[in-house]
Amino acid sequence: CDLIHFREAVVSTQSTGASSTTNVFLFVPNLIGYARVILMLVAFYFMTNPEMYQITVACYLLSQLLDAFDGHAARLLGQCSKLGAMLDQLTDRCSTLGLVMALGILYPDWFLFFQCYAVLDIASHWLHLTASHYSGATSHKQIDLSENPVLYYYYQNRTVLFSMCAGNEMFFSFLYLLSFSEGPIVGGVGLFRTIVIFSAPVMVLKSVISIVQLVAAAKNIVIVDTEEHDRARR
């Protein structure tokens, strides 16, 4: 479940009075999260095996697809949890990192690009989450978004968020497939190459958003620092 549902999870648990008996580990969305981790690890195991690339990308994409269901399950069943939110975040970051590392091996001439992308992806999300914690926000999607229209529409519009994440995953997944095969030929061009070309702008735009997110988070942390120092001097 997205971190935006932290407050709902707390309120729901308090209202039912079941906090002492509820096994959060067995929440349905968390079980989906465990399945995502298993699929991710299977994909990692076969990722550099040229004979298993189809199984690799199938497991990887299925893991990413399940990301669209755990949040819905959490809201539908009233099973939002901090564990689920963090599991979701960590699986997203780690799965992308694993794929990007493999791409660095498959495309050695672009190794620096993949390094920079991985660092930016992890750093921007980590700093944004940390800024949310320092500011007392209940969600990494609820931190000073009104002051930044780019982040506001990215996080508050679910269609935009899903499209950007899906397009980004499509780029890296089909770039991976392209290292082994062109795929079906459509109009004289391999399908995998076509998808990579058309999804590349989405990857670039998402990287720009990550930079914006990194800068915005740094500014928010500075605001918290400034307020703390001002209070200390009084």
Secondary structure, DSSP 8 states (H G I E B T S, - for coil): --GGGHHHHHHHHHHHT-TTT--GGG-HHHHHHHHHHHHHHHHHHHTT-TTSHHHHHHHHHHHHHHHHHHHHHHHHHT---HHHHHHHHHHHHHHHHHHHHHHHHHSGGGHHHHHHHHHHHHHHHHHHHHHHHHHT-S-TTSSSGGG-HHHHHHHH-HHHHHHHHHHHHHHHHHHHHHTT---SEETTEEHHHHHHHHHHHHHHHHHHHHHHHHHHHHHHHHHHHHHHHHHHH-
